[in-house]
Amino acid sequence: MNDNLHPALLPQGLRDLLPPDATIEAAVVARQMAVLASHGYERVKPPLVEFEENLLSGAGADMAKETFRLMDPISQRMIGVRADMTPQVARIATNRLKNEPRPLRLCYAGQVLRVKGSQLRPERQVGQVGAELIGSDAVAADVEVIALAAAALAASGVMGLSVDLGLPTLVPAVTGALGLDAAAAEAARAALDHKDAAAVAAVGGRGAQILGRLLASAGPAKKALATLAALDLPPGAAAERQRLAAVVAALQPLAPSLAVTIDPVENRGFEYHTGVSFTLYAKTARGELGRGGRYRTGNGSGEPATGFTLYTDTILRALPPQPAMPRLYVPVGSDGAAAARLRGEGWATIGGLAAVADNAAEAKRLRCSHWLDGANVVAVG
């Protein structure tokens, strides 16, 4: 059945990135990595595949359903193709760099592969750029990574940035303190995930009242924090609320142009997070530009850490049109020094490989806007 497939046909969710998009993506990644490096984040490069038990331990366990697996013909052990790079960086920090002073600042860039895409992101191969701050549970660490993610996106040319802050541990703290049984807590979690106020009310009692007000508090940071401050929360949940308020207060001076919203009940995709989490958006893009938050390395009992991952496919869609490098046709026999000087001035020189009768026509055929006539740059008519 597949014998007649066109050779250019790719599996669902995979695609070729053609000019100029491949060039733009590389430039965006370079700019983002430069921002991370300028803040002291050192680059690591984990392998594309790892042994299954390593790749899917700790935070990586949540990616088990998204991970391609295959047999390593040398070791005869199962290996997995990474579906997310954060667990790999956490492994490097815990093992290879365990004796380095903390806090440890690491960054990375690479491709990941997932079993299936989502409705908003149908791609199965996704480019990631990210950073991890490992070994500190300070509020300042949360603030640093959020501001750093916004700075990296701004350096890419993304405009109209916003961040939505969440507390994945808040709802469990409330339901646990109120003594809800497992079934009731699970029902409440499902209702909150679907933003179903009626289902939340059906939980009944004080739990319904608090959870309902948490659900209704989502919105701009100032309004959300005021609503949260008025709630009579159990001690554990109150401590989470206080930390969130501290993060917002410290973030605003560092990133004054960043719009900040809060959704205190958002949990989907943050199941392994242990504190303040966040998702980045832009007015010019549909879907998430990135996400991150606080977690613990290892199997959840290791070092405190926080970090973020940016998605290059969504970022490319958020960018305004990018100017292409001007192309200059250089006929055979032209002055090499002149061509080198023009490359230094920002031209892409397209060298002729054989003499032609009409240099202007050849330049046009090769998508050049200009051609080199002796020492002169001549526009293609």
CORPETA-V553527 format. One record per residue. RES is the residue in one small letter. SS is DSSP state (@ for helix, = for strand, . for the rest). PHI is phi as a letter, one per 30 degrees, with the letter a starting at -180 (none if undefined). Layout:
RES_SS_PHI + RES_SS_PHI
//
This chain:
m_._none + n_@_d + d_@_d + n_@_c + l_._d + h_._d + p_._d + a_._d + l_._d + l_._c + p_._e + q_._e + g_._i + l_._c + r_._a + d_._d + l_._c + l_._c + p_._d + p_._c + d_@_d + a_@_d + t_@_d + i_@_d + e_@_d + a_@_d + a_@_d + v_@_d + v_@_d + a_@_d + r_@_d + q_@_d + m_@_d + a_@_d + v_@_d + l_@_d + a_@_d + s_@_d + h_._c + g_._i + y_._d + e_=_c + r_=_d + v_._b + k_._b + p_._d + p_._d + l_._d + v_=_b + e_=_b + f_=_e + e_@_e + e_@_d + n_@_d + l_@_d + l_._c + s_._c + g_@_h + a_@_d + g_@_d + a_@_d + d_@_d + m_@_c + a_@_e + k_@_d + e_@_c + t_._c + f_=_d + r_=_b + l_=_a + m_=_c + d_._d + p_._d + i_._d + s_._d + q_._i + r_._c + m_=_d + i_=_b + g_=_b + v_=_d + r_._e + a_._c + d_._a + m_._c + t_@_e + p_@_d + q_@_d + v_@_d + a_@_d + r_@_d + i_@_e + a_@_d + t_@_d + n_._c + r_._d + l_._c + k_._d + n_._c + e_._d + p_._d + r_._c + p_._d + l_=_c + r_=_c + l_=_b + c_=_b + y_=_a + a_=_a + g_=_l + q_=_c + v_=_b + l_=_b + r_._b + v_._d + k_._b + g_._d + s_._c + q_._d + l_._d + r_._b + p_._d + e_._d + r_._c + q_=_c + v_=_b + g_=_d + q_=_b + v_=_b + g_=_a + a_=_b + e_=_b + l_=_c + i_=_c + g_._j + s_._b + d_._c + a_._d + v_@_e + a_@_e + a_@_d + d_@_e + v_@_d + e_@_e + v_@_d + i_@_d + a_@_d + l_@_d + a_@_d + a_@_d + a_@_d + a_@_d + l_@_d + a_@_d + a_@_d + s_@_d + g_._j + v_._d + m_._c + g_._i + l_=_d + s_=_b + v_=_b + d_=_c + l_=_c + g_=_b + l_=_b + p_@_e + t_@_d + l_@_d + v_@_d + p_@_e + a_@_d + v_@_d + t_@_d + g_@_d + a_@_d + l_._d + g_._i + l_._d + d_._d + a_@_e + a_@_d + a_@_d + a_@_d + e_@_d + a_@_d + a_@_d + r_@_d + a_@_d + a_@_d + l_@_d + d_@_d + h_._c + k_._h + d_._c + a_@_d + a_@_d + a_@_d + v_@_d + a_@_d + a_._d + v_._d + g_._i + g_@_i + r_@_d + g_@_e + a_@_d + q_@_d + i_@_d + l_@_d + g_@_d + r_@_d + l_@_d + l_@_d + a_@_d + s_._d + a_._e + g_=_l + p_=_e + a_@_e + k_@_d + k_@_d + a_@_d + l_@_d + a_@_d + t_@_d + l_@_d + a_@_d + a_._d + l_._d + d_._d + l_._c + p_._d + p_@_e + g_@_d + a_@_d + a_@_d + a_@_d + e_@_d + r_@_d + q_@_d + r_@_d + l_@_d + a_@_d + a_@_d + v_@_d + v_@_d + a_@_d + a_@_d + l_@_d + q_@_e + p_@_d + l_@_d + a_._b + p_._d + s_._d + l_._d + a_=_d + v_=_c + t_=_b + i_=_b + d_._b + p_._d + v_._c + e_._d + n_._b + r_._d + g_._i + f_._c + e_._d + y_._c + h_._d + t_._c + g_._a + v_=_e + s_=_b + f_=_a + t_=_b + l_=_c + y_=_b + a_=_b + k_._d + t_._c + a_._b + r_._c + g_._j + e_._d + l_._d + g_=_l + r_=_a + g_=_a + g_=_l + r_=_d + y_=_a + r_=_b + t_._d + g_._i + n_._c + g_._j + s_._c + g_._c + e_._d + p_=_d + a_=_a + t_=_b + g_=_a + f_=_a + t_=_b + l_=_c + y_=_c + t_@_d + d_@_d + t_@_d + i_@_d + l_@_e + r_@_d + a_@_d + l_._d + p_._d + p_._e + q_._c + p_._d + a_._d + m_._d + p_._d + r_=_c + l_=_b + y_=_d + v_=_c + p_._d + v_._e + g_._i + s_._d + d_._d + g_@_d + a_@_d + a_@_d + a_@_d + a_@_d + r_@_d + l_@_d + r_@_d + g_@_d + e_._c + g_._j + w_._d + a_=_c + t_=_c + i_=_c + g_=_d + g_._d + l_._c + a_._a + a_._d + v_._b + a_._d + d_._b + n_@_d + a_@_d + a_@_d + e_@_d + a_@_d + k_@_d + r_@_d + l_._c + r_._i + c_._c + s_._d + h_=_b + w_=_b + l_=_c + d_=_c + g_._i + a_._c + n_=_c + v_=_c + v_=_c + a_=_d + v_._d + g_._d
//
